[in-house]
Structure formats: C-alpha cells, structure tokens
Amino acid sequence: MAISGAVDEAGTPLLAVTVDGSVDYRSKPAVRSSSGGWRSAGFIIGVEVAERFAYYGISSNLITYLTGPLGQSTAAAAANVNAWSGTASLLPLLGAFVADSFLGRFRTILAASALYILGLCLLTLSAMIPSDCKVSNLLSSCSPRFQVITFFSALYLVALAQGGHKPCVQAFGADQFDEKEPEECKAKSSFFNWWYFGMCFGTLTTLWVLNYIQDNLSWALGFGIPCIAMVVALVVFLLGTCTYRFSIRREDRSPFVRIGNVYVAAVKNWSVSAEAVAAAEERLGLVSRNSSQQFSFLNKALVTKNGSCSIDELEEAKSVLRLAPIWLTCLVYAVVFAQSPTFFTKQGATMERSITPGYKISPATLQSFISLSIVIFIPIYDRVLIPIARSFTHKPGGITMLQRIGTGIFLSFLAMVIAALVEMKRLKTAADYGLIDSPDATVPMSVWWLVPQYVLFGITDVFAMVGLQEFFYDQVPNELRSVGLALYLSIFGIGNFLSSFMISIIEKATSQSGQVSWFANNLNQAHLDYFYWLLACLSFMGLGSYLYVAKSYVSKRLNTS
C-alpha cells in the first residue's frame, strides 16, 4: 500500500492511500478512497442484473419455444436445452483464457456485450420470420429449416457472448475489493452474496414479465426486450469506468505458461530419484510448507538444470490441480440443477395453473420461485446467519466455503426427493381421473404443489452456487481468477451435457419393444418420478464423495476454505 503526503485533520494519510496491484482507468495507482469498493461494484452488479434478465429471457422458456413454434418432442427439446446450456457454461473457459492472457477483463466484457447484442438481434429476427413468407428475391420462401438455422445460430452466438461476459464481469466485480484490507475483505465475501441477489432479481423480472409476453403476446417481442436490456447494460457499465480498479498484470510469462511449464517439467523429470527431489525441496525450503506433500509428484519440476520452476509457480500449479476433485464431485449437483428449466416446466404445463378465471400462470414462471427464495434468503443469510456463525467460528465468512457448498449439495438431494414424491402424486391424480391417455387434459392438481421443490432449489443455490463462485475465485492464482470462475461455470456446462446424455440413454433404453419412455410426450404415461429418484440416489452418492475430498483439501490460504 503506497501513501503520499495528503492527510486529514488528524494528520492521518488519506487521499493518497493506494491499492497494491491495482491501477485506475488512466493506468495510475488506484487510490483507495476514490476507486473500487461498493461504488464500483454497484455498476457491475447492475450490469449483471440486465445480463441475467437477457439470458434467462431465453433459457427459462426455451423448452416451450422448441416444443411449440419449432415442433420438437419433449425429449429432443430437453436434450437441446441441456446441450445449449452446457455449451453456454463451458464457453466461459474460452472467454476467461482470452481475458486473462490477452484482452484483460474490461475489454473482454465490452467485446462480449457487443456479441450479446448481435445474437439477441438475430434471435428476435428469427422469431419474426413466418415459415411461409417470402424474405427476398433469392429465397422463394422462408422454410422451417431456414428459421431453425437462424434461430440456433443466434442461440449459440448468445452462448459465445455469455462465455466472455459471465466470468469476466464477476471477477472484475470482485477485483474492486482489496482482500489485504480487513474491511474490504469482508465486503468481498458479501459481494458474492449480493452479486447473486442482483442476478436473481434480474431473473425474477424475466420470469414474471418476459415469460408472460412470450406465451401470450409475441416471441419476437419476448426476445427483443432482452436485446434492449443488454444495450442499457453496456451503457451502465461504461458509465462506471472512471471508478474501476484494474488489476496489474505481470510483465513476464503468462500464468498459463507458468503453470504449464511446471506440468511439463514434472513429466520430463518423471524418472529422477527421490533423493534429488528431496534435495531440491530442502534447498528451496519447501519442506516447511503444509502443502508440500500434496501432489508431491509435481515437486519433480523443481529439479531443473536452469532452475526455471520457482516455488511460487509450483504452488500455482498445485492450487489449480487441487480444484479437480471438488470440481468432479460437484457434477451431480449440476445435473440436478439442470432439471428446473426442462422437466419441471413441462410438469407445470400439465397441472391446474389458473390464478383468476381469465389468467393462467405460465409454466416457466414457476422458476421465479427459485429466484424469489434466493432474493428473500440471501439478506437473511448475509445479515443474520453469517454474523451469528462468525461470532462462533471467527471466520470472515461465518462458515467455510467448503461447508457452504456441502450444505447446498445436501439440500439438492432433498429437493429431488420432494420432486419425485410430487410427481408420483401427479401421476396418481391423472390415473384417478382417467387422464392417462389424455395428454392435453389438465390434471386436477394445483401447480402450487411444485413450489416446495423450486423454493428448495433456491435455498440450495444460496449455499452451493454462491459458495462455488467464491471458492473458485479465491483458490486460483490471482491472475487466473476469470479462469477460476470459468471453471466453476464449467461444472454446470458438463452437468448439462451429462443430463442430456442421461436423457438420451434412458429415452432409448425405456422405449424399446414398444414400451412407454420415462420421457414420453404424454407426461401422464411417462415416469419422471423414476428419473427424479435416480437423480436423488446419484446426489446422495455425490455428497458422500464430496465430503471425502473436501476433508482432505489443502487451502490456498489458511482459514479461508
């Protein structure tokens, strides 16, 4: 922390206190009193509200569009939704790589926002093209195939844009807090809570407003409004430029090169003797470190002729590798998370949804109970539960990040048990009223029966989702924090692909020999309850695996995880 001569009335240095490792928009040392903190984070959270409004304006009701205007089957539409969501969650790895290695987070956000706006414009255009209209002299008619190609091209362009936007905006927001300063360190922990609060507020608005517009007025309007929202978000983001802190990047090798160099050196030195490794560890003082024996095979990278691998580079490489077991054991949670915008929505479409004689709630709008429960529970968690826990544990976050994630995984198991029980009741009700062979009939069971599983999903997210965000940001090298958040998002990308794969396999296995598939278009004949019980069992096993690897995890920083 640098200090110049400016002082307050008490003679205490004030205005010239700068933040180590950060500069302002003029590339001068960032002054603590006039940059960063909640002032800057407010702009960035506002951008996230608009971006989530746009993203969920597509994803939350996508299965309805695919099974409606595009005429796909329930299983095919669910697989397509999972595939797109998976791609959207994996592409942040590419966006984070570009940001941390080349453009920087700020410029990557600007480029991604421009792509986002373009993708949403094309998506709106695709929804405006009727299948039987003439679009130009070159095309005699606008075939359904043309509409499908335009739609999916725009859809995956949005996924690409989201890949650059999502990890960089969140990492850039967390960068506004100096973790070396006690008060800002606490504020950074709260930032992840309020970040998710703002994100869910945007989602909630989408589910109550856009879903109604899409289902009852116009799909083109329902896709066009998110486009306008992203234009506004870009303007808001630019307005905060003069207040932001920008992390200083090292002038030497890229963090990817440094970490990769350690792995390559360890492979090259695979045959070196244990005595040589021990001598190198003793020479460099590595034996005194708590983490020296974990992934000790990487210590062979220290035995080099030119000494190119330092202890700091070794610790960076190990910190990334330590995330792998946590990443793997959270995949089942991601598979469970993938069900709310697909099969939960299709279930709701079969149930009694009337609120007034002339108004029915949109099935996709039920997802708003996830966001609503998050919006309600996060202030309780941040302002009540965490201070109470902090008084007992004396940890800045009240409980460790790993404890928070584990609690969320356990709650996701309970959510799938409840979902299975509710679906069993829905199927029984359909059978009792003779509606098994009537797929278009409304099952006389209130859609509010689905609310508990949605609410529990929301509370689960407060623990697991926010915990994963903070954990993957905190436990990677400072220069790879966009990549850390991209790794967190990739859990849900792979989870969506796994869900899509499971659906395809189960669809084929359960529809052989003329049998009715678990995911039949007629949900009154299907067996989503079997699928939910399967996910509950997998979730329970995933929780056991997570607890095992979390117990042996060695934190990058003591007392943070």
Residue pairs with C-beta under 8 A, 6 or more apart in sequence:
1 17
1 18
1 19
1 20
1 32
1 180
2 16
2 17
2 18
2 20
2 29
3 13
3 16
3 17
3 18
4 13
4 15
4 16
5 13
5 16
6 13
6 14
6 15
6 16
7 13
7 14
8 14
14 33
15 31
15 33
15 34
16 31
17 31
17 32
17 33
18 29
18 30
18 31
18 32
19 29
19 30
19 31
19 32
19 35
19 36
19 178
19 245
20 178
20 180
21 247
21 248
21 478
22 29
22 30
22 35
22 36
22 175
22 178
22 245
22 246
22 247
22 248
23 29
23 30
23 245
23 246
23 248
24 30
24 31
24 35
24 242
24 244
24 245
24 246
25 241
25 242
25 244
25 246
27 246
30 36
30 245
30 246
32 178
32 181
34 243
35 176
35 243
35 244
35 245
36 175
36 176
36 177
36 178
36 184
36 243
36 244
36 245
37 176
37 177
37 184
37 187
38 187
39 243
40 173
40 176
40 240
40 243
40 244
40 245
41 173
41 176
41 177
41 191
41 194
42 240
43 236
43 237
43 239
43 240
43 243
44 169
44 172
44 173
44 176
44 237
44 240
45 173
45 194
45 195
45 198
46 198
46 233
46 236
47 169
47 233
47 234
47 236
47 237
48 169
48 170
48 173
48 195
48 198
48 199
48 202
49 198
49 199
49 201
49 202
49 233
50 202
50 229
50 230
50 232
50 233
50 236
51 116
51 162
51 165
51 166
51 169
51 202
51 230
51 233
52 198
52 199
52 200
52 202
52 203
52 206
53 202
53 203
53 205
53 206
53 210
53 226
53 229
54 116
54 120
54 226
54 227
54 229
54 230
54 233
55 88
55 158
55 162
55 226
56 202
56 203
56 206
56 207
56 210
57 206
57 210
57 222
57 223
57 225
57 226
57 229
58 123
58 155
58 158
58 223
58 226
59 81
59 84
59 85
59 88
59 341
60 203
60 206
60 207
60 210
60 211
60 341
60 364
60 367
61 210
61 211
61 214
61 215
61 222
61 345
61 362
61 364
62 77
62 80
62 81
62 84
62 341
63 74
63 77
63 78
63 81
63 341
63 342
63 345
63 346
63 364
64 214
64 215
64 345
64 349
64 363
64 364
65 214
65 219
66 72
66 76
66 77
66 80
66 81
67 73
67 74
67 77
67 346
69 127
69 219
70 144
70 147
70 148
70 151
72 80
73 521
74 346
74 519
74 520
74 521
74 523
75 503
75 504
75 507
75 517
75 519
75 521
77 342
78 342
78 343
78 346
78 500
78 503
78 519
79 500
79 503
79 504
81 341
81 342
82 338
82 342
82 496
82 497
82 499
82 500
82 503
83 496
83 497
83 500
84 155
84 156
84 159
85 338
85 341
85 492
85 493
85 496
86 492
86 493
86 494
86 495
86 496
86 497
86 500
87 156
87 159
87 493
88 158
88 159
88 162
88 163
88 493
89 489
89 490
89 491
89 492
89 493
89 494
89 495
89 496
90 163
90 489
90 490
90 493
90 494
91 159
91 160
91 162
91 163
91 164
91 493
92 162
92 163
92 164
92 166
92 167
92 485
92 486
92 489
92 490
93 163
93 483
93 486
93 487
93 489
93 490
94 163
94 164
95 108
95 112
95 163
95 164
95 165
95 166
95 167
95 168
95 482
95 486
96 167
96 168
96 171
96 480
96 482
96 483
96 484
96 485
96 486
97 256
97 483
97 486
98 108
98 164
99 105
99 107
99 108
99 164
99 167
99 168
99 171
99 482
100 254
100 255
100 256
100 479
100 480
100 481
100 482
100 483
101 254
101 255
101 256
103 111
104 246
104 249
105 168
105 169
105 171
105 172
105 175
105 247
105 482
106 172
106 244
106 246
108 164
108 168
108 482
109 164
109 165
109 168
109 169
109 172
109 237
110 234
110 237
111 164
112 161
112 162
112 163
112 164
112 165
112 168
113 161
113 165
113 230
113 233
113 234
113 237
114 234
115 157
115 160
115 161
115 164
116 158
116 161
116 162
116 165
116 230
117 227
117 230
117 231
117 234
118 157
118 161
119 154
119 155
119 157
119 158
119 160
119 161
120 154
120 158
120 223
120 224
120 226
120 227
120 230
121 154
121 227
122 150
122 153
122 154
122 157
123 151
123 154
123 155
123 158
123 223
123 227
124 220
124 223
124 224
124 227
125 150
125 154
126 147
126 150
126 151
126 154
127 151
127 218
127 219
127 220
127 222
127 223
128 220
129 135
129 142
129 146
129 147
129 150
130 142
131 142
131 143
131 144
131 147
132 141
132 142
133 141
133 142
134 140
134 141
134 142
135 142
135 146
139 146
166 485
166 489
167 482
167 483
167 485
167 486
167 489
168 482
170 195
170 469
170 473
170 485
171 473
171 481
171 482
171 484
171 485
172 244
173 191
173 195
174 188
174 191
174 192
174 473
174 481
175 245
175 246
175 247
175 481
176 191
176 244
176 245
177 184
177 185
177 187
177 188
177 191
178 184
178 185
179 185
179 188
185 396
186 396
189 396
189 397
189 470
190 382
192 466
192 469
192 470
192 473
193 378
193 381
193 382
193 462
193 466
194 378
194 382
195 469
196 374
196 378
196 461
196 462
196 465
196 466
196 469
197 374
197 375
197 378
197 379
200 370
200 371
200 374
200 375
200 378
200 458
201 371
201 375
203 367
203 368
203 370
203 371
204 368
204 371
204 372
204 375
206 226
207 364
207 365
207 367
207 368
207 371
208 365
208 368
209 225
210 222
210 225
210 226
211 222
211 362
211 364
211 365
212 362
212 365
213 221
213 222
213 225
214 221
214 222
214 223
214 362
215 362
215 364
216 362
247 478
247 479
249 479
250 479
253 261
255 316
255 477
255 479
255 480
256 480
258 313
258 316
259 313
259 316
259 317
259 320
259 477
259 480
261 301
261 308
261 309
261 313
262 298
262 301
262 309
262 313
262 314
262 316
262 317
263 298
263 301
263 317
265 300
265 301
265 304
265 308
265 309
266 297
266 298
266 299
266 300
266 301
269 300
269 301
269 303
269 304
270 300
272 300
272 303
276 303
277 296
277 299
277 300
277 302
277 303
280 286
280 299
280 302
280 303
281 287
281 292
281 299
281 302
284 302
284 311
285 311
286 292
286 299
286 302
286 311
286 314
289 311
289 315
290 554
291 315
291 318
291 554
292 299
294 318
294 322
294 554
295 318
295 321
295 322
298 314
298 317
298 318
298 321
299 314
301 309
301 314
301 317
302 309
302 311
302 314
315 556
316 477
316 480
319 475
319 476
319 477
319 556
320 476
320 477
320 480
322 475
322 553
322 554
322 556
323 472
323 475
323 476
323 484
323 487
325 549
325 553
326 402
326 405
326 471
326 546
326 549
326 550
326 553
327 487
327 490
327 491
328 545
329 542
329 545
329 546
329 549
329 550
330 405
330 409
330 464
330 468
330 491
330 542
330 546
331 491
331 494
331 495
331 498
331 542
332 409
332 495
332 535
332 538
332 539
332 541
332 542
333 408
333 409
333 412
333 464
333 491
333 495
333 539
333 542
334 491
334 492
334 494
334 495
334 496
334 498
335 495
335 496
335 498
335 499
335 502
335 535
335 538
336 412
336 415
336 416
336 535
336 539
337 412
337 457
337 461
337 492
337 495
338 492
338 495
338 496
338 499
339 419
339 499
339 532
339 535
340 367
340 370
340 454
340 457
341 364
341 367
343 519
343 528
343 531
344 366
344 367
344 419
344 450
344 453
344 454
345 363
345 364
345 366
345 367
346 363
346 523
347 363
347 423
347 426
347 450
347 523
347 528
348 363
348 364
348 366
348 447
348 450
349 363
350 426
350 430
350 439
350 442
350 443
350 523
350 524
351 426
351 442
351 443
351 445
351 446
351 447
351 449
351 450
352 442
352 443
352 444
352 445
352 446
352 447
353 360
353 361
353 362
353 363
353 442
353 447
354 360
355 361
361 447
363 447
366 447
366 450
366 451
366 454
367 454
369 451
369 454
369 455
369 458
370 454
370 455
370 457
370 458
370 461
371 458
372 455
372 458
373 454
373 455
373 456
373 457
373 458
373 459
374 458
374 459
374 461
374 462
377 458
377 459
377 462
378 462
378 466
381 462
385 398
386 397
386 398
386 399
387 398
388 398
389 395
389 398
389 399
390 396
390 397
390 398
393 399
395 559
396 560
397 404
397 470
397 560
399 407
400 560
400 561
401 467
401 470
401 471
401 474
401 560
401 561
402 467
402 471
402 550
402 553
402 561
404 463
404 464
404 466
404 467
405 463
405 464
405 467
405 468
405 471
405 546
405 550
406 543
406 546
406 547
406 550
407 463
407 464
408 460
408 461
408 462
408 463
408 464
408 465
408 467
409 464
409 539
409 542
409 543
409 546
410 543
411 456
411 459
411 460
411 463
411 464
412 457
412 460
412 464
412 539
413 536
413 539
413 540
413 543
414 456
415 453
415 456
415 457
415 460
416 532
416 533
416 535
416 536
416 539
417 536
418 452
418 453
418 456
419 453
419 532
420 529
420 532
420 533
420 536
422 449
422 450
422 452
422 453
423 528
423 529
423 532
424 529
425 445
425 449
426 443
426 445
426 449
427 524
427 527
427 529
429 443
429 444
429 445
430 436
430 443
430 524
431 524
433 443
433 444
435 441
435 443
435 524
436 524
436 525
437 522
437 524
437 525
438 524
439 521
439 522
439 523
439 524
439 525
443 524
468 488
468 491
469 485
469 488
471 488
471 561
472 484
472 485
472 487
472 488
473 481
473 484
473 485
473 488
474 484
474 556
474 557
474 560
474 561
475 484
475 555
475 556
475 561
476 483
476 484
476 487
476 556
503 519
506 517
506 518
506 519
506 531
507 517
507 518
507 519
510 516
510 517
510 518
510 519
510 527
511 517
511 520
516 525
516 526
516 527
517 526
518 526
518 527
518 528
518 530
518 531
519 526
519 528
519 531
520 526
553 561
555 561
